[in-house]
């Protein structure tokens, strides 16, 4: 996918994230970091650390983000994902790639196949050509969709059909958020807010209250608020980026090829894992309300926070 998609999706989250510390006065030190992850702005807040104390922590975060981008980025020619998409095979994949693809398989099953990262050829076609894409080109791209045509083992990942490609944009931001959260926990941090496209909250704000996160539409309107402690939050909206504006076709595509459009204009999920919330919020835009409840029920301690 393009950087436009990543940026737009982040802006939806960031518009909400701007409220995360709006209420309550800080009563202790809090170090803040801003940078980039997977091509989009990212930020985090570490409660209890002065800026000088946080430098080594933030350096470790930056190194880990760079390492994960070398696995999952669609923008780096040397990343594992790009190498897989280019060659159709990836030998000796990183454990993180295998772990994320395992979660993708669970999400695919839980959503009845609606979560399908093999949509990338269709997404790329529509992103590049929009209304100019011919019915034949669209049909050819759809013929390359098929999660079951990926063969995954510890030794290699292979596509069964030439021309297949993966996008992990519907889940990678959440996964990277989880990895950074694990790094911070390992360093003894207990009160943290992470925003890497999805929001993860550990512990509390400096004033001892839970983190408060706003839920925003793509135009920036705040439509709901959620309090978080030791949970993650993800929001998806098909209108965040329009691939074919004339047809009202947004960036969240349905692998089933249905013409009815999305079921929801916005879906927000909370879960212990940001990757789970990320994947379910993405697919949830295309699921009926009953299908969405069933999918959420496949993952423990996961909740639907908002739909529109």
C-alpha positions in Angstrom: 0.0 0.0 0.0 1.0 3.6 -0.3 2.3 6.0 2.3 -1.0 7.9 1.8 -3.0 5.1 3.3 -0.7 4.8 6.3 -0.7 8.5 6.9 -4.5 8.8 6.6 -5.1 6.0 8.9 -2.7 7.4 11.5 -4.4 10.8 11.3 -7.7 9.2 12.3 -6.0 7.6 15.3 -3.9 10.7 16.0 -6.9 13.0 16.1 -8.2 10.8 18.9 -4.8 10.3 20.5 -4.5 14.1 20.9 -7.0 13.8 23.8 -5.1 11.1 25.6 -3.8 13.4 28.3 -6.3 16.2 28.0 -8.0 15.6 31.3 -6.2 15.9 34.6 -3.0 17.7 35.6 0.3 15.9 35.5 1.7 15.2 39.0 5.1 13.8 38.1 7.7 13.6 35.3 6.8 12.2 31.9 9.2 11.8 29.0 7.8 12.1 25.5 9.1 10.8 22.1 8.1 11.5 18.6 9.3 9.8 15.5 8.3 7.6 12.6 7.2 3.9 12.4 6.2 2.1 9.2 6.2 5.4 7.3 3.9 7.3 9.6 4.3 9.6 12.6 4.5 7.8 16.0 4.7 8.9 19.6 4.9 7.7 23.1 4.8 8.9 26.7 6.7 7.4 29.6 5.4 8.3 33.0 8.0 8.6 35.8 11.0 9.3 33.6 12.7 12.6 33.2 13.8 13.4 29.6 17.5 12.7 30.5 16.6 9.3 31.9 14.6 8.4 28.9 17.3 8.7 26.3 18.6 5.2 26.4 15.0 3.8 26.4 14.1 5.9 23.4 17.3 4.8 21.6 16.3 1.2 22.2 12.8 1.9 20.8 14.3 3.5 17.7 16.6 0.5 17.1 13.7 -1.9 17.6 11.5 0.0 15.2 14.2 0.0 12.6 14.6 -3.7 13.0 10.9 -4.4 12.6 10.7 -2.1 9.6 13.4 -4.3 7.9 10.8 -7.1 8.3 7.4 -5.6 7.6 7.8 -2.3 5.6 6.3 -2.1 2.2 8.5 0.9 1.5 12.0 -0.6 2.0 13.3 -2.6 -0.9 15.4 -4.7 1.6 12.5 -5.7 3.9 11.4 -9.3 4.2 7.9 -8.4 3.0 9.1 -6.6 -0.1 11.5 -9.5 -0.9 8.7 -12.0 -0.5 6.4 -10.0 -2.8 9.1 -9.5 -5.4 10.4 -13.1 -5.5 7.3 -15.0 -4.4 9.4 -16.8 -1.8 11.2 -15.8 1.4 13.7 -18.2 2.9 14.5 -18.2 6.6 11.8 -15.7 7.6 12.2 -13.9 10.9 10.3 -15.3 13.9 8.3 -12.1 14.0 7.1 -12.6 10.4 6.0 -16.1 11.3 4.3 -15.0 14.4 2.4 -12.2 12.6 1.3 -14.6 9.8 0.1 -17.0 12.4 -2.1 -14.2 13.8 -3.2 -13.4 10.3 -4.4 -16.9 9.8 -6.4 -16.7 13.1 -8.0 -13.4 11.9 -8.7 -14.9 8.5 -10.6 -17.8 10.1 -12.4 -15.6 12.7 -13.7 -13.2 10.0 -14.8 -15.9 7.5 -12.0 -14.9 5.2 -12.7 -11.2 5.1 -9.4 -10.4 6.7 -7.1 -11.4 3.8 -3.6 -9.8 3.4 -3.3 -11.2 -0.1 -5.5 -8.3 -1.4 -2.3 -6.4 -2.2 -2.4 -6.9 -6.0 -6.0 -5.5 -6.2 -5.2 -2.7 -3.8 -2.1 -1.7 -5.8 -4.1 -1.8 -9.1 -6.8 0.5 -7.7 -4.4 2.8 -5.9 -2.5 3.3 -9.2 -5.3 3.4 -11.7 -8.5 4.1 -9.9 -11.5 4.4 -12.3 -9.1 3.6 -15.2 -8.7 0.0 -14.1 -10.5 -2.3 -16.6 -12.9 -5.1 -15.5 -10.3 -7.6 -16.9 -7.5 -6.1 -14.8 -9.7 -6.1 -11.7 -10.6 -9.8 -12.4 -7.0 -10.7 -12.9 -6.0 -9.0 -9.6 -8.9 -10.7 -7.7 -7.7 -14.1 -9.1 -4.5 -13.6 -7.0 -6.4 -13.2 -3.7 -6.3 -16.3 -1.6 -4.9 -16.8 1.9 -4.8 -20.6 1.4 -2.4 -20.1 -1.4 0.4 -19.2 1.0 2.7 -21.9 2.3 4.3 -21.0 5.6 7.0 -23.0 7.4 10.0 -22.1 9.6 12.2 -22.6 6.6 10.3 -20.5 4.0 7.2 -18.6 3.0 6.0 -19.2 -0.6 3.2 -18.0 -2.8 1.4 -20.7 -4.8 0.5 -18.4 -7.7 2.9 -16.1 -9.6 2.0 -12.4 -9.0 0.6 -12.8 -5.5 1.6 -10.2 -2.9 0.9 -9.5 0.8 0.1 -6.3 2.6 0.3 -6.3 6.3 -1.0 -2.7 6.7 -4.2 -4.0 8.4 -2.2 -5.5 11.3 1.5 -4.6 11.2 1.1 -1.3 13.0 -0.7 -3.1 15.8 2.0 -5.8 15.9 4.8 -3.3 16.1 2.9 -1.5 18.9 2.8 -4.8 20.8 6.5 -5.3 20.3 7.4 -1.9 21.6 5.1 -2.4 24.5 6.9 -5.6 25.4 10.3 -3.8 25.1 9.2 -1.1 27.6 7.8 -3.6 30.0 11.1 -5.5 29.9 12.8 -2.3 30.9 10.6 -2.0 34.0 8.2 0.7 32.7 4.6 0.4 34.0 2.8 3.6 32.9 3.1 4.2 29.2 1.1 5.5 26.3 2.1 4.3 22.8 0.7 5.6 19.5 2.1 3.8 16.4 -1.0 4.0 14.4 -2.8 2.0 17.1 -2.9 3.1 20.7 -1.6 0.9 23.6 -1.9 2.1 27.2 -0.1 0.6 30.2 -0.9 1.6 33.7 -2.0 5.2 34.3 -1.4 8.8 33.5 0.9 11.0 35.8 -2.2 11.9 37.8 -3.1 8.3 38.5 -6.2 8.2 36.2 -6.7 5.8 33.3 -5.7 7.1 29.9 -8.5 8.6 27.9 -8.6 8.2 24.2 -10.9 9.8 21.8 -12.4 8.0 18.7 -12.3 10.2 15.6 -13.9 10.1 12.2 -11.6 10.7 9.2 -12.6 14.3 9.2 -11.4 14.7 12.8 -14.7 14.8 14.5 -14.5 13.1 17.9 -17.5 10.7 18.2 -16.7 8.8 21.3 -14.2 8.4 24.1 -12.7 5.3 25.8 -10.7 4.9 29.0 -7.8 2.5 28.7 -5.5 0.7 31.2 -3.4 -2.2 30.1 -5.3 -2.4 26.8 -4.9 -1.4 23.2 -7.3 0.4 20.9 -7.6 0.4 17.1 -9.9 2.3 14.8 -10.5 1.7 11.1 -12.7 3.7 8.6 -13.1 2.9 4.9 -13.4 6.6 4.2 -9.9 7.3 5.5 -8.6 7.1 2.0 -10.7 6.8 -1.2 -9.2 4.6 -3.9 -11.9 5.2 -6.4 -13.8 8.3 -5.3 -16.3 8.1 -8.1 -17.5 4.8 -6.9 -17.2 5.6 -3.2 -14.6 2.8 -2.9 -12.4 3.2 0.1 -9.1 1.6 1.0 -10.5 -1.4 2.9 -11.3 -3.8 0.2 -13.5 -6.9 0.4 -11.8 -10.1 -0.8 -15.3 -11.6 -1.4 -15.8 -9.2 -4.3 -19.2 -8.0 -3.0 -20.6 -4.8 -4.3 -22.6 -3.7 -1.3 -19.9 -1.5 0.2 -18.8 -1.5 3.8 -21.1 -2.4 6.6 -19.7 0.3 8.9 -18.1 3.7 8.4 -16.0 3.3 11.5 -15.1 0.4 13.8 -13.2 0.7 17.0 -11.9 -2.4 18.9 -10.1 -2.8 22.2 -8.0 -5.8 23.1 -5.0 -6.8 25.2 -3.1 -7.0 21.9 -2.9 -4.1 19.5 -2.4 -6.4 16.6 -5.7 -8.2 17.3 -7.6 -4.9 17.7 -6.0 -3.7 14.5 -6.9 -6.7 12.4 -10.5 -6.9 13.7 -11.2 -3.2 13.3 -10.0 -3.4 9.7 -12.1 -6.5 8.7 -14.9 -5.3 10.9 -15.8 -2.5 8.5 -16.9 -5.1 6.0 -18.7 -7.5 8.5 -22.3 -7.4 9.5 -23.0 -6.6 13.1 -23.6 -10.3 13.9 -20.4 -11.4 12.0 -18.4 -8.8 13.8 -19.6 -10.0 17.2 -18.8 -13.5 16.3 -15.3 -12.5 15.1 -14.6 -10.6 18.3 -15.7 -13.6 20.3 -12.9 -15.6 18.9 -10.4 -13.5 20.9 -10.4 -13.4 24.7 -11.0 -10.1 26.5 -11.6 -8.3 23.2 -14.4 -5.7 22.9 -16.3 -3.6 20.4 -16.0 0.0 21.6 -17.8 1.9 18.8 -19.3 1.4 15.3 -20.9 3.9 13.0 
